[in-house]
Amino acid sequence: MNLTVPVLLYQLLFIGILMMARRLGRTWLNVAAGLCLLWTATHMFFPPLAVLQATVIVATYFVLRRTSARPT
């Protein structure tokens, strides 16, 4: 698997989607993460890229969920 610039930018798209969803609240973050994972499951047919993308989505979700739980 070759991590080209388009692949990395595509991963940044999902990070951006989850970051925007977090600003709307925990529920939107959960929905966005679920939809991103569903998109990955239905549109990625090369297993290493699907695993990479799912890992990016799940890791971003847990980081954002943890940071949104902190009191401000």
mmJSON file of the N, C-alpha and C atoms, coordinates in Angstrom:
{"data_MODEL":{"atom_site":{
"group_PDB":["ATOM","ATOM","ATOM","ATOM","ATOM","ATOM","ATOM","ATOM","ATOM","ATOM","ATOM","ATOM","ATOM","ATOM","ATOM","ATOM","ATOM","ATOM","ATOM","ATOM","ATOM","ATOM","ATOM","ATOM","ATOM","ATOM","ATOM","ATOM","ATOM","ATOM","ATOM","ATOM","ATOM","ATOM","ATOM","ATOM","ATOM","ATOM","ATOM","ATOM","ATOM","ATOM","ATOM","ATOM","ATOM","ATOM","ATOM","ATOM","ATOM","ATOM","ATOM","ATOM","ATOM","ATOM","ATOM","ATOM","ATOM","ATOM","ATOM","ATOM","ATOM","ATOM","ATOM","ATOM","ATOM","ATOM","ATOM","ATOM","ATOM","ATOM","ATOM","ATOM","ATOM","ATOM","ATOM","ATOM","ATOM","ATOM","ATOM","ATOM","ATOM","ATOM","ATOM","ATOM","ATOM","ATOM","ATOM","ATOM","ATOM","ATOM","ATOM","ATOM","ATOM","ATOM","ATOM","ATOM","ATOM","ATOM","ATOM","ATOM","ATOM","ATOM","ATOM","ATOM","ATOM","ATOM","ATOM","ATOM","ATOM","ATOM","ATOM","ATOM","ATOM","ATOM","ATOM","ATOM","ATOM","ATOM","ATOM","ATOM","ATOM","ATOM","ATOM","ATOM","ATOM","ATOM","ATOM","ATOM","ATOM","ATOM","ATOM","ATOM","ATOM","ATOM","ATOM","ATOM","ATOM","ATOM","ATOM","ATOM","ATOM","ATOM","ATOM","ATOM","ATOM","ATOM","ATOM","ATOM","ATOM","ATOM","ATOM","ATOM","ATOM","ATOM","ATOM","ATOM","ATOM","ATOM","ATOM","ATOM","ATOM","ATOM","ATOM","ATOM","ATOM","ATOM","ATOM","ATOM","ATOM","ATOM","ATOM","ATOM","ATOM","ATOM","ATOM","ATOM","ATOM","ATOM","ATOM","ATOM","ATOM","ATOM","ATOM","ATOM","ATOM","ATOM","ATOM","ATOM","ATOM","ATOM","ATOM","ATOM","ATOM","ATOM","ATOM","ATOM","ATOM","ATOM","ATOM","ATOM","ATOM","ATOM","ATOM","ATOM","ATOM","ATOM","ATOM","ATOM","ATOM","ATOM","ATOM","ATOM","ATOM","ATOM","ATOM","ATOM"],
"id":[1,2,3,4,5,6,7,8,9,10,11,12,13,14,15,16,17,18,19,20,21,22,23,24,25,26,27,28,29,30,31,32,33,34,35,36,37,38,39,40,41,42,43,44,45,46,47,48,49,50,51,52,53,54,55,56,57,58,59,60,61,62,63,64,65,66,67,68,69,70,71,72,73,74,75,76,77,78,79,80,81,82,83,84,85,86,87,88,89,90,91,92,93,94,95,96,97,98,99,100,101,102,103,104,105,106,107,108,109,110,111,112,113,114,115,116,117,118,119,120,121,122,123,124,125,126,127,128,129,130,131,132,133,134,135,136,137,138,139,140,141,142,143,144,145,146,147,148,149,150,151,152,153,154,155,156,157,158,159,160,161,162,163,164,165,166,167,168,169,170,171,172,173,174,175,176,177,178,179,180,181,182,183,184,185,186,187,188,189,190,191,192,193,194,195,196,197,198,199,200,201,202,203,204,205,206,207,208,209,210,211,212,213,214,215,216],
"type_symbol":["N","C","C","N","C","C","N","C","C","N","C","C","N","C","C","N","C","C","N","C","C","N","C","C","N","C","C","N","C","C","N","C","C","N","C","C","N","C","C","N","C","C","N","C","C","N","C","C","N","C","C","N","C","C","N","C","C","N","C","C","N","C","C","N","C","C","N","C","C","N","C","C","N","C","C","N","C","C","N","C","C","N","C","C","N","C","C","N","C","C","N","C","C","N","C","C","N","C","C","N","C","C","N","C","C","N","C","C","N","C","C","N","C","C","N","C","C","N","C","C","N","C","C","N","C","C","N","C","C","N","C","C","N","C","C","N","C","C","N","C","C","N","C","C","N","C","C","N","C","C","N","C","C","N","C","C","N","C","C","N","C","C","N","C","C","N","C","C","N","C","C","N","C","C","N","C","C","N","C","C","N","C","C","N","C","C","N","C","C","N","C","C","N","C","C","N","C","C","N","C","C","N","C","C","N","C","C","N","C","C","N","C","C","N","C","C"],
"label_atom_id":["N","CA","C","N","CA","C","N","CA","C","N","CA","C","N","CA","C","N","CA","C","N","CA","C","N","CA","C","N","CA","C","N","CA","C","N","CA","C","N","CA","C","N","CA","C","N","CA","C","N","CA","C","N","CA","C","N","CA","C","N","CA","C","N","CA","C","N","CA","C","N","CA","C","N","CA","C","N","CA","C","N","CA","C","N","CA","C","N","CA","C","N","CA","C","N","CA","C","N","CA","C","N","CA","C","N","CA","C","N","CA","C","N","CA","C","N","CA","C","N","CA","C","N","CA","C","N","CA","C","N","CA","C","N","CA","C","N","CA","C","N","CA","C","N","CA","C","N","CA","C","N","CA","C","N","CA","C","N","CA","C","N","CA","C","N","CA","C","N","CA","C","N","CA","C","N","CA","C","N","CA","C","N","CA","C","N","CA","C","N","CA","C","N","CA","C","N","CA","C","N","CA","C","N","CA","C","N","CA","C","N","CA","C","N","CA","C","N","CA","C","N","CA","C","N","CA","C","N","CA","C","N","CA","C","N","CA","C","N","CA","C","N","CA","C","N","CA","C","N","CA","C"],
"label_alt_id":[null,null,null,null,null,null,null,null,null,null,null,null,null,null,null,null,null,null,null,null,null,null,null,null,null,null,null,null,null,null,null,null,null,null,null,null,null,null,null,null,null,null,null,null,null,null,null,null,null,null,null,null,null,null,null,null,null,null,null,null,null,null,null,null,null,null,null,null,null,null,null,null,null,null,null,null,null,null,null,null,null,null,null,null,null,null,null,null,null,null,null,null,null,null,null,null,null,null,null,null,null,null,null,null,null,null,null,null,null,null,null,null,null,null,null,null,null,null,null,null,null,null,null,null,null,null,null,null,null,null,null,null,null,null,null,null,null,null,null,null,null,null,null,null,null,null,null,null,null,null,null,null,null,null,null,null,null,null,null,null,null,null,null,null,null,null,null,null,null,null,null,null,null,null,null,null,null,null,null,null,null,null,null,null,null,null,null,null,null,null,null,null,null,null,null,null,null,null,null,null,null,null,null,null,null,null,null,null,null,null,null,null,null,null,null,null],
"label_comp_id":["MET","MET","MET","ASN","ASN","ASN","LEU","LEU","LEU","THR","THR","THR","VAL","VAL","VAL","PRO","PRO","PRO","VAL","VAL","VAL","LEU","LEU","LEU","LEU","LEU","LEU","TYR","TYR","TYR","GLN","GLN","GLN","LEU","LEU","LEU","LEU","LEU","LEU","PHE","PHE","PHE","ILE","ILE","ILE","GLY","GLY","GLY","ILE","ILE","ILE","LEU","LEU","LEU","MET","MET","MET","MET","MET","MET","ALA","ALA","ALA","ARG","ARG","ARG","ARG","ARG","ARG","LEU","LEU","LEU","GLY","GLY","GLY","ARG","ARG","ARG","THR","THR","THR","TRP","TRP","TRP","LEU","LEU","LEU","ASN","ASN","ASN","VAL","VAL","VAL","ALA","ALA","ALA","ALA","ALA","ALA","GLY","GLY","GLY","LEU","LEU","LEU","CYS","CYS","CYS","LEU","LEU","LEU","LEU","LEU","LEU","TRP","TRP","TRP","THR","THR","THR","ALA","ALA","ALA","THR","THR","THR","HIS","HIS","HIS","MET","MET","MET","PHE","PHE","PHE","PHE","PHE","PHE","PRO","PRO","PRO","PRO","PRO","PRO","LEU","LEU","LEU","ALA","ALA","ALA","VAL","VAL","VAL","LEU","LEU","LEU","GLN","GLN","GLN","ALA","ALA","ALA","THR","THR","THR","VAL","VAL","VAL","ILE","ILE","ILE","VAL","VAL","VAL","ALA","ALA","ALA","THR","THR","THR","TYR","TYR","TYR","PHE","PHE","PHE","VAL","VAL","VAL","LEU","LEU","LEU","ARG","ARG","ARG","ARG","ARG","ARG","THR","THR","THR","SER","SER","SER","ALA","ALA","ALA","ARG","ARG","ARG","PRO","PRO","PRO","THR","THR","THR"],
"label_asym_id":["A","A","A","A","A","A","A","A","A","A","A","A","A","A","A","A","A","A","A","A","A","A","A","A","A","A","A","A","A","A","A","A","A","A","A","A","A","A","A","A","A","A","A","A","A","A","A","A","A","A","A","A","A","A","A","A","A","A","A","A","A","A","A","A","A","A","A","A","A","A","A","A","A","A","A","A","A","A","A","A","A","A","A","A","A","A","A","A","A","A","A","A","A","A","A","A","A","A","A","A","A","A","A","A","A","A","A","A","A","A","A","A","A","A","A","A","A","A","A","A","A","A","A","A","A","A","A","A","A","A","A","A","A","A","A","A","A","A","A","A","A","A","A","A","A","A","A","A","A","A","A","A","A","A","A","A","A","A","A","A","A","A","A","A","A","A","A","A","A","A","A","A","A","A","A","A","A","A","A","A","A","A","A","A","A","A","A","A","A","A","A","A","A","A","A","A","A","A","A","A","A","A","A","A","A","A","A","A","A","A","A","A","A","A","A","A"],
"label_entity_id":["1","1","1","1","1","1","1","1","1","1","1","1","1","1","1","1","1","1","1","1","1","1","1","1","1","1","1","1","1","1","1","1","1","1","1","1","1","1","1","1","1","1","1","1","1","1","1","1","1","1","1","1","1","1","1","1","1","1","1","1","1","1","1","1","1","1","1","1","1","1","1","1","1","1","1","1","1","1","1","1","1","1","1","1","1","1","1","1","1","1","1","1","1","1","1","1","1","1","1","1","1","1","1","1","1","1","1","1","1","1","1","1","1","1","1","1","1","1","1","1","1","1","1","1","1","1","1","1","1","1","1","1","1","1","1","1","1","1","1","1","1","1","1","1","1","1","1","1","1","1","1","1","1","1","1","1","1","1","1","1","1","1","1","1","1","1","1","1","1","1","1","1","1","1","1","1","1","1","1","1","1","1","1","1","1","1","1","1","1","1","1","1","1","1","1","1","1","1","1","1","1","1","1","1","1","1","1","1","1","1","1","1","1","1","1","1"],
"label_seq_id":[1,1,1,2,2,2,3,3,3,4,4,4,5,5,5,6,6,6,7,7,7,8,8,8,9,9,9,10,10,10,11,11,11,12,12,12,13,13,13,14,14,14,15,15,15,16,16,16,17,17,17,18,18,18,19,19,19,20,20,20,21,21,21,22,22,22,23,23,23,24,24,24,25,25,25,26,26,26,27,27,27,28,28,28,29,29,29,30,30,30,31,31,31,32,32,32,33,33,33,34,34,34,35,35,35,36,36,36,37,37,37,38,38,38,39,39,39,40,40,40,41,41,41,42,42,42,43,43,43,44,44,44,45,45,45,46,46,46,47,47,47,48,48,48,49,49,49,50,50,50,51,51,51,52,52,52,53,53,53,54,54,54,55,55,55,56,56,56,57,57,57,58,58,58,59,59,59,60,60,60,61,61,61,62,62,62,63,63,63,64,64,64,65,65,65,66,66,66,67,67,67,68,68,68,69,69,69,70,70,70,71,71,71,72,72,72],
"pdbx_PDB_ins_code":[null,null,null,null,null,null,null,null,null,null,null,null,null,null,null,null,null,null,null,null,null,null,null,null,null,null,null,null,null,null,null,null,null,null,null,null,null,null,null,null,null,null,null,null,null,null,null,null,null,null,null,null,null,null,null,null,null,null,null,null,null,null,null,null,null,null,null,null,null,null,null,null,null,null,null,null,null,null,null,null,null,null,null,null,null,null,null,null,null,null,null,null,null,null,null,null,null,null,null,null,null,null,null,null,null,null,null,null,null,null,null,null,null,null,null,null,null,null,null,null,null,null,null,null,null,null,null,null,null,null,null,null,null,null,null,null,null,null,null,null,null,null,null,null,null,null,null,null,null,null,null,null,null,null,null,null,null,null,null,null,null,null,null,null,null,null,null,null,null,null,null,null,null,null,null,null,null,null,null,null,null,null,null,null,null,null,null,null,null,null,null,null,null,null,null,null,null,null,null,null,null,null,null,null,null,null,null,null,null,null,null,null,null,null,null,null],
"Cartn_x":[0.85,0.0,0.891,0.575,1.35,0.53,1.037,0.322,0.644,-0.151,0.042,-0.673,-0.425,-1.054,-2.586,-3.178,-4.643,-5.206,-4.505,-4.968,-4.933,-3.867,-3.759,-4.784,-5.033,-6.056,-7.45,-7.691,-8.982,-9.166,-8.092,-8.17,-8.431,-7.795,-8.025,-9.471,-10.115,-11.524,-12.372,-12.118,-12.89,-12.573,-11.337,-10.989,-11.737,-11.784,-12.512,-14.002,-14.588,-16.013,-16.288,-15.456,-15.66,-15.414,-14.456,-14.207,-15.389,-15.974,-17.146,-18.334,-18.492,-19.596,-19.443,-18.209,-17.979,-18.439,-18.285,-18.713,-20.229,-20.952,-22.409,-22.907,-22.029,-22.419,-22.068,-22.186,-21.81,-22.66,-23.948,-24.825,-24.396,-24.095,-23.671,-22.336,-21.458,-20.182,-20.423,-21.318,-21.647,-22.245,-23.17,-23.813,-22.787,-21.948,-20.948,-19.957,-19.525,-18.596,-19.257,-20.49,-21.205,-21.372,-21.725,-21.889,-20.563,-19.504,-18.177,-17.75,-18.004,-17.662,-18.529,-19.796,-20.677,-20.194,-19.805,-19.265,-18.021,-17.157,-15.94,-16.282,-17.226,-17.585,-18.21,-18.889,-19.586,-18.815,-17.771,-17.085,-15.605,-15.03,-13.607,-13.494,-12.908,-12.817,-11.398,-10.434,-9.061,-8.852,-8.774,-8.76,-7.744,-6.492,-5.572,-6.029,-6.601,-7.103,-8.34,-9.189,-10.371,-9.961,-8.943,-8.463,-7.842,-7.058,-6.464,-7.537,-8.527,-9.57,-10.401,-10.757,-11.526,-10.719,-9.427,-8.565,-8.509,-8.389,-8.364,-9.677,-10.788,-12.1,-12.276,-11.986,-12.176,-11.235,-9.974,-9.014,-9.424,-9.83,-10.277,-11.503,-12.432,-13.637,-13.289,-12.405,-12.068,-11.304,-10.445,-9.727,-10.71,-11.602,-12.562,-13.586,-13.985,-14.956,-14.352,-13.081,-12.414,-12.227,-11.848,-11.611,-12.921,-14.024,-15.291,-15.895,-15.431,-15.94,-15.288,-14.173,-13.494,-14.292,-14.368,-15.07,-14.272,-14.988,-14.312,-14.47],
"Cartn_y":[-1.176,0.0,1.234,2.158,3.372,4.556,5.237,6.383,7.62,7.839,8.998,10.199,11.344,12.58,12.492,11.991,11.89,10.991,9.908,9.018,9.766,10.486,11.239,12.361,13.034,14.09,13.51,12.32,11.664,11.347,10.961,10.697,11.997,13.077,14.382,14.842,14.452,14.77,14.176,12.933,12.285,12.887,13.251,13.931,15.254,15.988,17.26,17.09,16.055,15.788,15.531,14.723,14.411,15.634,16.467,17.681,18.646,18.783,19.647,19.079,17.755,17.12,17.304,17.266,17.446,18.817,19.821,21.17,21.257,20.342,20.326,19.531,18.723,17.976,16.505,15.833,14.418,13.547,13.824,13.023,13.107,14.307,14.482,13.804,13.804,13.101,11.607,11.049,9.623,9.293,10.127,9.901,10.005,11.028,11.219,10.059,9.589,8.465,7.211,6.982,5.832,5.919,7.099,7.276,7.16,7.687,7.558,6.096,5.341,3.92,3.155,3.528,2.899,3.202,4.457,4.851,4.01,3.844,3.06,1.613,1.045,-0.356,-0.582,0.417,0.23,0.754,1.556,2.166,1.821,1.186,0.829,-0.661,-0.996,-2.392,-2.935,-2.107,-2.562,-2.665,-3.884,-4.07,-3.23,-3.079,-2.248,-0.789,-0.249,1.121,1.207,0.195,0.172,0.121,-0.674,-0.762,0.564,1.16,2.466,3.498,3.576,4.574,4.316,3.085,2.764,3.096,2.829,3.152,4.652,5.421,6.881,7.387,6.856,7.295,6.951,5.725,5.298,6.041,6.182,6.903,8.359,8.989,10.387,10.506,9.564,9.571,9.517,8.585,8.449,9.659,10.24,11.455,12.604,12.793,13.9,13.661,12.428,12.131,12.423,12.073,12.308,13.808,14.551,15.983,16.741,16.254,16.955,16.676,15.628,15.292,16.135,16.77,17.59,18.855,19.237,20.489,21.684,22.69,23.899,25.04],
"Cartn_z":[0.0,0.0,0.0,-0.858,-0.991,-0.467,0.552,1.119,0.292,-0.718,-1.58,-0.99,-1.577,-1.096,-1.17,-2.263,-2.277,-1.165,-0.849,0.229,1.559,1.816,3.066,3.142,2.024,2.01,2.252,1.719,1.944,3.429,4.107,5.542,6.303,5.852,6.492,6.324,5.226,5.028,6.147,6.485,7.548,8.919,9.133,10.382,10.47,9.369,9.337,9.581,8.986,9.195,10.673,11.307,12.721,13.602,13.234,14.027,13.938,12.754,12.611,13.389,13.352,14.066,15.568,16.05,17.494,17.961,17.109,17.476,17.648,17.009,17.114,18.31,18.907,20.098,20.006,21.133,21.236,20.319,20.232,19.383,17.923,17.464,16.08,15.826,16.813,16.674,16.513,17.307,17.198,15.827,15.37,14.076,12.951,12.994,11.948,11.906,13.072,13.108,12.518,12.87,12.318,10.811,10.322,8.88,8.14,8.73,8.1,8.025,9.085,9.059,8.062,7.962,6.979,5.564,5.321,4.017,3.687,4.67,4.468,4.126,4.845,4.622,3.248,2.719,1.445,0.239,0.453,-0.679,-0.809,0.171,0.1,-0.185,-1.329,-1.727,-1.651,-1.273,-1.081,0.423,0.962,2.421,3.201,2.756,3.548,3.658,2.597,2.674,3.562,3.515,4.381,5.851,6.158,7.542,7.966,7.089,7.397,7.682,6.803,6.971,8.214,8.484,9.686,10.94,10.904,12.044,12.277,11.209,11.329,11.917,11.446,11.928,13.403,13.775,15.167,16.104,15.706,16.557,16.726,15.646,15.731,16.609,16.473,17.297,18.782,19.154,20.571,21.099,20.286,20.713,20.894,19.942,20.035,21.126,21.323,22.393,23.757,23.909,25.177,25.429,24.398,24.592,24.803,24.225,24.417,25.778,26.471,27.787,28.893,28.576,29.587,29.88,31.14,31.459,30.965,30.499,29.998,30.945],
"occupancy":[1.0,1.0,1.0,1.0,1.0,1.0,1.0,1.0,1.0,1.0,1.0,1.0,1.0,1.0,1.0,1.0,1.0,1.0,1.0,1.0,1.0,1.0,1.0,1.0,1.0,1.0,1.0,1.0,1.0,1.0,1.0,1.0,1.0,1.0,1.0,1.0,1.0,1.0,1.0,1.0,1.0,1.0,1.0,1.0,1.0,1.0,1.0,1.0,1.0,1.0,1.0,1.0,1.0,1.0,1.0,1.0,1.0,1.0,1.0,1.0,1.0,1.0,1.0,1.0,1.0,1.0,1.0,1.0,1.0,1.0,1.0,1.0,1.0,1.0,1.0,1.0,1.0,1.0,1.0,1.0,1.0,1.0,1.0,1.0,1.0,1.0,1.0,1.0,1.0,1.0,1.0,1.0,1.0,1.0,1.0,1.0,1.0,1.0,1.0,1.0,1.0,1.0,1.0,1.0,1.0,1.0,1.0,1.0,1.0,1.0,1.0,1.0,1.0,1.0,1.0,1.0,1.0,1.0,1.0,1.0,1.0,1.0,1.0,1.0,1.0,1.0,1.0,1.0,1.0,1.0,1.0,1.0,1.0,1.0,1.0,1.0,1.0,1.0,1.0,1.0,1.0,1.0,1.0,1.0,1.0,1.0,1.0,1.0,1.0,1.0,1.0,1.0,1.0,1.0,1.0,1.0,1.0,1.0,1.0,1.0,1.0,1.0,1.0,1.0,1.0,1.0,1.0,1.0,1.0,1.0,1.0,1.0,1.0,1.0,1.0,1.0,1.0,1.0,1.0,1.0,1.0,1.0,1.0,1.0,1.0,1.0,1.0,1.0,1.0,1.0,1.0,1.0,1.0,1.0,1.0,1.0,1.0,1.0,1.0,1.0,1.0,1.0,1.0,1.0,1.0,1.0,1.0,1.0,1.0,1.0,1.0,1.0,1.0,1.0,1.0,1.0],
"B_iso_or_equiv":[0.0,0.0,0.0,0.0,0.0,0.0,0.0,0.0,0.0,0.0,0.0,0.0,0.0,0.0,0.0,0.0,0.0,0.0,0.0,0.0,0.0,0.0,0.0,0.0,0.0,0.0,0.0,0.0,0.0,0.0,0.0,0.0,0.0,0.0,0.0,0.0,0.0,0.0,0.0,0.0,0.0,0.0,0.0,0.0,0.0,0.0,0.0,0.0,0.0,0.0,0.0,0.0,0.0,0.0,0.0,0.0,0.0,0.0,0.0,0.0,0.0,0.0,0.0,0.0,0.0,0.0,0.0,0.0,0.0,0.0,0.0,0.0,0.0,0.0,0.0,0.0,0.0,0.0,0.0,0.0,0.0,0.0,0.0,0.0,0.0,0.0,0.0,0.0,0.0,0.0,0.0,0.0,0.0,0.0,0.0,0.0,0.0,0.0,0.0,0.0,0.0,0.0,0.0,0.0,0.0,0.0,0.0,0.0,0.0,0.0,0.0,0.0,0.0,0.0,0.0,0.0,0.0,0.0,0.0,0.0,0.0,0.0,0.0,0.0,0.0,0.0,0.0,0.0,0.0,0.0,0.0,0.0,0.0,0.0,0.0,0.0,0.0,0.0,0.0,0.0,0.0,0.0,0.0,0.0,0.0,0.0,0.0,0.0,0.0,0.0,0.0,0.0,0.0,0.0,0.0,0.0,0.0,0.0,0.0,0.0,0.0,0.0,0.0,0.0,0.0,0.0,0.0,0.0,0.0,0.0,0.0,0.0,0.0,0.0,0.0,0.0,0.0,0.0,0.0,0.0,0.0,0.0,0.0,0.0,0.0,0.0,0.0,0.0,0.0,0.0,0.0,0.0,0.0,0.0,0.0,0.0,0.0,0.0,0.0,0.0,0.0,0.0,0.0,0.0,0.0,0.0,0.0,0.0,0.0,0.0,0.0,0.0,0.0,0.0,0.0,0.0],
"pdbx_formal_charge":[null,null,null,null,null,null,null,null,null,null,null,null,null,null,null,null,null,null,null,null,null,null,null,null,null,null,null,null,null,null,null,null,null,null,null,null,null,null,null,null,null,null,null,null,null,null,null,null,null,null,null,null,null,null,null,null,null,null,null,null,null,null,null,null,null,null,null,null,null,null,null,null,null,null,null,null,null,null,null,null,null,null,null,null,null,null,null,null,null,null,null,null,null,null,null,null,null,null,null,null,null,null,null,null,null,null,null,null,null,null,null,null,null,null,null,null,null,null,null,null,null,null,null,null,null,null,null,null,null,null,null,null,null,null,null,null,null,null,null,null,null,null,null,null,null,null,null,null,null,null,null,null,null,null,null,null,null,null,null,null,null,null,null,null,null,null,null,null,null,null,null,null,null,null,null,null,null,null,null,null,null,null,null,null,null,null,null,null,null,null,null,null,null,null,null,null,null,null,null,null,null,null,null,null,null,null,null,null,null,null,null,null,null,null,null,null],
"auth_seq_id":[1,1,1,2,2,2,3,3,3,4,4,4,5,5,5,6,6,6,7,7,7,8,8,8,9,9,9,10,10,10,11,11,11,12,12,12,13,13,13,14,14,14,15,15,15,16,16,16,17,17,17,18,18,18,19,19,19,20,20,20,21,21,21,22,22,22,23,23,23,24,24,24,25,25,25,26,26,26,27,27,27,28,28,28,29,29,29,30,30,30,31,31,31,32,32,32,33,33,33,34,34,34,35,35,35,36,36,36,37,37,37,38,38,38,39,39,39,40,40,40,41,41,41,42,42,42,43,43,43,44,44,44,45,45,45,46,46,46,47,47,47,48,48,48,49,49,49,50,50,50,51,51,51,52,52,52,53,53,53,54,54,54,55,55,55,56,56,56,57,57,57,58,58,58,59,59,59,60,60,60,61,61,61,62,62,62,63,63,63,64,64,64,65,65,65,66,66,66,67,67,67,68,68,68,69,69,69,70,70,70,71,71,71,72,72,72],
"auth_comp_id":["MET","MET","MET","ASN","ASN","ASN","LEU","LEU","LEU","THR","THR","THR","VAL","VAL","VAL","PRO","PRO","PRO","VAL","VAL","VAL","LEU","LEU","LEU","LEU","LEU","LEU","TYR","TYR","TYR","GLN","GLN","GLN","LEU","LEU","LEU","LEU","LEU","LEU","PHE","PHE","PHE","ILE","ILE","ILE","GLY","GLY","GLY","ILE","ILE","ILE","LEU","LEU","LEU","MET","MET","MET","MET","MET","MET","ALA","ALA","ALA","ARG","ARG","ARG","ARG","ARG","ARG","LEU","LEU","LEU","GLY","GLY","GLY","ARG","ARG","ARG","THR","THR","THR","TRP","TRP","TRP","LEU","LEU","LEU","ASN","ASN","ASN","VAL","VAL","VAL","ALA","ALA","ALA","ALA","ALA","ALA","GLY","GLY","GLY","LEU","LEU","LEU","CYS","CYS","CYS","LEU","LEU","LEU","LEU","LEU","LEU","TRP","TRP","TRP","THR","THR","THR","ALA","ALA","ALA","THR","THR","THR","HIS","HIS","HIS","MET","MET","MET","PHE","PHE","PHE","PHE","PHE","PHE","PRO","PRO","PRO","PRO","PRO","PRO","LEU","LEU","LEU","ALA","ALA","ALA","VAL","VAL","VAL","LEU","LEU","LEU","GLN","GLN","GLN","ALA","ALA","ALA","THR","THR","THR","VAL","VAL","VAL","ILE","ILE","ILE","VAL","VAL","VAL","ALA","ALA","ALA","THR","THR","THR","TYR","TYR","TYR","PHE","PHE","PHE","VAL","VAL","VAL","LEU","LEU","LEU","ARG","ARG","ARG","ARG","ARG","ARG","THR","THR","THR","SER","SER","SER","ALA","ALA","ALA","ARG","ARG","ARG","PRO","PRO","PRO","THR","THR","THR"],
"auth_asym_id":["A","A","A","A","A","A","A","A","A","A","A","A","A","A","A","A","A","A","A","A","A","A","A","A","A","A","A","A","A","A","A","A","A","A","A","A","A","A","A","A","A","A","A","A","A","A","A","A","A","A","A","A","A","A","A","A","A","A","A","A","A","A","A","A","A","A","A","A","A","A","A","A","A","A","A","A","A","A","A","A","A","A","A","A","A","A","A","A","A","A","A","A","A","A","A","A","A","A","A","A","A","A","A","A","A","A","A","A","A","A","A","A","A","A","A","A","A","A","A","A","A","A","A","A","A","A","A","A","A","A","A","A","A","A","A","A","A","A","A","A","A","A","A","A","A","A","A","A","A","A","A","A","A","A","A","A","A","A","A","A","A","A","A","A","A","A","A","A","A","A","A","A","A","A","A","A","A","A","A","A","A","A","A","A","A","A","A","A","A","A","A","A","A","A","A","A","A","A","A","A","A","A","A","A","A","A","A","A","A","A","A","A","A","A","A","A"],
"auth_atom_id":["N","CA","C","N","CA","C","N","CA","C","N","CA","C","N","CA","C","N","CA","C","N","CA","C","N","CA","C","N","CA","C","N","CA","C","N","CA","C","N","CA","C","N","CA","C","N","CA","C","N","CA","C","N","CA","C","N","CA","C","N","CA","C","N","CA","C","N","CA","C","N","CA","C","N","CA","C","N","CA","C","N","CA","C","N","CA","C","N","CA","C","N","CA","C","N","CA","C","N","CA","C","N","CA","C","N","CA","C","N","CA","C","N","CA","C","N","CA","C","N","CA","C","N","CA","C","N","CA","C","N","CA","C","N","CA","C","N","CA","C","N","CA","C","N","CA","C","N","CA","C","N","CA","C","N","CA","C","N","CA","C","N","CA","C","N","CA","C","N","CA","C","N","CA","C","N","CA","C","N","CA","C","N","CA","C","N","CA","C","N","CA","C","N","CA","C","N","CA","C","N","CA","C","N","CA","C","N","CA","C","N","CA","C","N","CA","C","N","CA","C","N","CA","C","N","CA","C","N","CA","C","N","CA","C","N","CA","C","N","CA","C","N","CA","C","N","CA","C","N","CA","C"],
"pdbx_PDB_model_num":[1,1,1,1,1,1,1,1,1,1,1,1,1,1,1,1,1,1,1,1,1,1,1,1,1,1,1,1,1,1,1,1,1,1,1,1,1,1,1,1,1,1,1,1,1,1,1,1,1,1,1,1,1,1,1,1,1,1,1,1,1,1,1,1,1,1,1,1,1,1,1,1,1,1,1,1,1,1,1,1,1,1,1,1,1,1,1,1,1,1,1,1,1,1,1,1,1,1,1,1,1,1,1,1,1,1,1,1,1,1,1,1,1,1,1,1,1,1,1,1,1,1,1,1,1,1,1,1,1,1,1,1,1,1,1,1,1,1,1,1,1,1,1,1,1,1,1,1,1,1,1,1,1,1,1,1,1,1,1,1,1,1,1,1,1,1,1,1,1,1,1,1,1,1,1,1,1,1,1,1,1,1,1,1,1,1,1,1,1,1,1,1,1,1,1,1,1,1,1,1,1,1,1,1,1,1,1,1,1,1,1,1,1,1,1,1]
}}}
